[in-house]
C-alpha cells in the first residue's frame, strides 16, 4: 500500500499476512497537501514488479489506484536543487478562473514542505521546455503526462491497473486512461486492459471495491 499527497509514501510493503497492517495504515492516512499520483503509482509498480513469485505459483499482478481528486503534482530535476523536487499547481476549479492565479509550489520530495526555488522553466516529459507561471496551467498539465508515463510502464510489465474515483467532478477520462480502460480517449489495445469505476460518495465505495476485487480474481 502506498499513499500520496504532496509526496508519496510506502505505507505497507508487499508482505503476507497483510490485512491487519493494511487496515492500520489506512486508518492512519493523513489527508493533506497536493496529489502526487505519479509517486503513488511508481511505488506500487516497484512493489508489484520487484516481488519474487514462487515457482509454479499462479498469480494476477494488479494495482488499484484510488483517488478523490485531481493529480496535480509531478517530480523532476531543477537547477535550484541538487536533488529532484516536486512541483504542484492548484486545480482548475480552485484558481485561474475570474482572473485569479493558478498558484504553484516547489516541495521537498521527502517531507513535502515548500522550498524556495527561482527556476522559471522545466523540461517537460514530452521533450519541450515549459514555463512555470501562475498565469498558465503548464505545471498542472505536466502532472498528467508523468502519471500516464508511469501507468504505461506498469501496463508494459503486464500489470493490470484498476482506477477508483471517489467523489464528483473528477477527471474521469484521465482515470480511464491510467487503467487503459477501453472507454478512455487514449486506449491502447496492445497493452493489458483495466477498468475505471466511480463512487460518487463514500456510501458506494465498498460496492466499488467489491466489484474490483471480483474483476481481479478472474484475471
C-alpha positions as CSV (number, residue, x, y, z in Angstrom):
1,X,0.0,0.0,0.0
2,X,1.3,3.4,-1.0
3,X,-0.3,6.8,-0.3
4,X,0.3,10.2,-2.0
5,X,-0.3,13.8,-1.0
6,X,2.4,16.3,-1.7
7,X,4.8,13.3,-1.6
8,X,4.3,9.6,-1.9
9,X,4.9,7.0,0.8
10,X,5.3,3.3,1.0
11,X,2.9,2.5,3.9
12,X,2.9,-1.3,3.8
13,X,5.4,-3.3,1.7
14,X,4.3,-6.4,-0.2
15,X,4.0,-9.0,2.6
16,X,2.0,-11.9,3.9
17,X,-0.1,-11.7,6.0
18,X,-1.2,-8.1,5.2
19,X,-4.8,-7.4,6.2
20,X,-4.0,-6.1,9.7
21,X,-1.1,-4.0,8.5
22,X,-3.2,-2.5,5.7
23,X,-6.1,-1.7,8.0
24,X,-3.9,0.0,10.5
25,X,-2.1,2.1,7.7
26,X,-5.4,3.0,6.1
27,X,-6.8,4.3,9.4
28,X,-3.7,6.4,9.9
29,X,-3.8,8.1,6.5
30,X,-3.1,11.9,6.5
31,X,-5.3,13.6,4.1
32,X,-3.4,16.8,3.3
33,X,-1.3,18.6,0.7
34,X,-1.4,18.1,-3.0
35,X,-1.9,15.0,-5.1
36,X,1.3,13.3,-6.3
37,X,-0.3,10.5,-8.2
38,X,2.9,9.8,-10.2
39,X,4.7,8.9,-7.0
40,X,2.0,6.6,-5.6
41,X,1.8,4.7,-8.9
42,X,5.6,4.3,-9.0
43,X,5.8,2.9,-5.5
44,X,3.0,0.4,-6.4
45,X,4.8,-0.5,-9.5
46,X,8.1,-1.2,-7.7
47,X,6.4,-3.3,-5.1
48,X,4.4,-5.5,-7.5
49,X,7.1,-5.7,-10.2
50,X,10.0,-6.5,-7.8
51,X,8.3,-9.1,-5.5
52,X,9.6,-12.6,-6.4
53,X,7.0,-15.1,-7.5
54,X,7.4,-18.6,-6.1
55,X,7.9,-21.3,-8.8
56,X,4.6,-22.7,-10.2
57,X,2.6,-20.0,-8.4
58,X,-0.4,-18.8,-10.4
59,X,-0.9,-15.1,-9.7
60,X,-2.5,-12.0,-11.1
61,X,-0.5,-8.8,-10.9
62,X,-2.8,-5.9,-10.2
63,X,-2.5,-2.3,-9.0
64,X,-5.6,-0.5,-7.6
65,X,-5.3,3.3,-8.0
66,X,-7.7,5.2,-5.7
67,X,-8.1,9.0,-5.7
68,X,-10.6,11.6,-4.6
69,X,-9.1,14.5,-6.6
70,X,-7.1,15.7,-9.5
71,X,-3.4,14.6,-9.9
72,X,-1.7,18.0,-9.7
73,X,2.0,17.3,-8.8
74,X,5.0,15.9,-10.6
75,X,8.7,15.3,-9.8
76,X,11.7,16.3,-11.8
77,X,15.2,17.9,-11.6
78,X,15.6,21.7,-11.2
79,X,18.8,23.8,-11.4
80,X,18.0,25.2,-7.9
81,X,18.3,21.8,-6.2
82,X,20.9,19.0,-6.2
83,X,18.0,16.5,-5.7
84,X,14.7,16.2,-7.5
85,X,11.8,18.4,-6.3
86,X,8.1,18.0,-6.5
87,X,6.2,20.8,-8.3
88,X,2.5,21.2,-7.9
89,X,-0.2,23.6,-9.0
90,X,-3.7,24.4,-8.0
91,X,-6.5,22.6,-9.8
92,X,-8.6,24.5,-12.4
93,X,-11.7,24.9,-10.2
94,X,-9.6,26.5,-7.4
95,X,-7.6,29.1,-9.3
96,X,-7.3,30.8,-12.6
97,X,-10.9,31.5,-13.2
98,X,-12.2,35.0,-12.9
99,X,-8.7,36.4,-13.2
100,X,-7.2,34.6,-10.2
101,X,-3.8,32.8,-10.4
102,X,-3.1,29.1,-10.6
103,X,-0.8,29.1,-7.7
104,X,2.2,26.7,-7.7
105,X,4.8,25.5,-5.2
106,X,8.1,23.6,-5.1
107,X,8.2,20.9,-2.5
108,X,10.8,18.8,-0.8
109,X,10.3,15.3,-2.3
110,X,10.7,13.6,1.1
111,X,8.9,15.9,3.6
112,X,6.5,17.7,1.2
113,X,7.5,21.0,2.8
114,X,7.6,24.0,0.5
115,X,11.1,25.1,-0.6
116,X,12.4,28.2,-2.3
117,X,13.3,27.8,-5.9
118,X,13.8,30.6,-8.5
119,X,13.5,28.3,-11.6
120,X,11.0,29.7,-14.1
121,X,11.0,26.7,-16.6
122,X,11.1,22.9,-16.5
123,X,11.9,20.2,-19.1
124,X,8.6,18.5,-20.0
125,X,8.4,14.8,-20.3
126,X,7.5,15.4,-24.0
127,X,10.9,17.0,-24.6
128,X,9.9,20.6,-24.7
129,X,10.7,23.4,-22.2
130,X,7.7,24.8,-20.4
131,X,7.3,28.0,-18.3
132,X,6.4,27.9,-14.6
133,X,3.8,30.6,-14.0
134,X,0.6,31.3,-12.1
135,X,-0.8,32.6,-15.4
136,X,-0.8,29.3,-17.1
137,X,-1.5,25.6,-16.3
138,X,1.7,24.1,-17.6
139,X,2.6,22.5,-14.2
140,X,-0.9,21.1,-13.8
141,X,-0.9,19.7,-17.3
142,X,2.5,18.1,-16.8
143,X,1.3,16.0,-13.9
144,X,-0.9,14.1,-16.2
145,X,1.9,13.3,-18.6
146,X,4.0,12.0,-15.7
147,X,1.3,9.8,-14.2
148,X,0.3,8.4,-17.5
149,X,4.0,7.6,-18.3
150,X,4.3,5.5,-15.1
151,X,1.0,3.8,-15.9
152,X,2.3,2.9,-19.3
153,X,5.4,1.3,-17.6
154,X,3.1,-0.6,-15.3
155,X,1.0,-2.0,-18.1
156,X,4.1,-2.8,-20.2
157,X,5.1,-5.1,-17.4
158,X,1.7,-6.9,-17.9
159,X,0.3,-5.5,-14.6
160,X,-3.4,-4.6,-14.7
161,X,-4.4,-1.2,-13.3
162,X,-7.9,-0.6,-11.8
163,X,-8.8,3.1,-11.1
164,X,-11.3,4.1,-8.5
165,X,-12.5,7.7,-8.4
166,X,-14.3,8.8,-5.2
167,X,-16.5,11.9,-5.4
168,X,-17.9,14.2,-8.2
169,X,-16.0,16.5,-10.5
170,X,-13.2,14.1,-11.2
171,X,-11.3,13.8,-14.5
172,X,-12.9,10.5,-15.4
173,X,-11.1,10.2,-18.7
174,X,-7.8,10.6,-17.0
175,X,-8.6,7.7,-14.7
176,X,-9.8,5.6,-17.6
177,X,-6.5,6.3,-19.4
178,X,-4.5,5.4,-16.3
179,X,-6.3,2.0,-16.3
180,X,-6.2,1.6,-20.0
181,X,-10.0,1.3,-19.9
182,X,-11.4,0.7,-23.4
183,X,-13.7,3.7,-22.8
184,X,-10.8,6.1,-22.4
185,X,-9.6,8.5,-25.0
186,X,-6.1,7.1,-25.0
187,X,-6.9,3.3,-25.0
188,X,-4.0,1.2,-26.2
189,X,-5.2,-2.2,-27.5
190,X,-1.6,-3.6,-27.4
191,X,-1.5,-3.4,-23.6
192,X,-3.4,-5.1,-20.9
193,X,-6.8,-3.5,-20.3
194,X,-8.0,-2.4,-16.9
195,X,-11.1,-0.6,-15.8
196,X,-12.1,2.7,-14.1
197,X,-15.0,2.8,-11.8
198,X,-16.5,5.7,-9.8
199,X,-18.2,6.1,-6.4
200,X,-20.0,9.5,-6.2
201,X,-19.9,9.3,-2.4
202,X,-18.4,7.2,0.3
203,X,-21.5,5.1,0.8
204,X,-20.9,3.5,-2.6
205,X,-17.2,2.8,-2.1
206,X,-17.5,-0.7,-0.6
207,X,-19.5,-1.9,-3.6
208,X,-16.9,-0.4,-6.0
209,X,-14.1,-2.2,-4.1
210,X,-16.0,-5.5,-4.1
211,X,-16.5,-5.2,-7.9
212,X,-12.8,-4.5,-8.5
213,X,-11.9,-7.5,-6.2
214,X,-14.1,-9.8,-8.3
215,X,-12.6,-8.5,-11.5
216,X,-9.0,-9.0,-10.2
217,X,-9.8,-12.5,-9.0
218,X,-10.5,-13.6,-12.6
219,X,-7.5,-12.0,-14.2
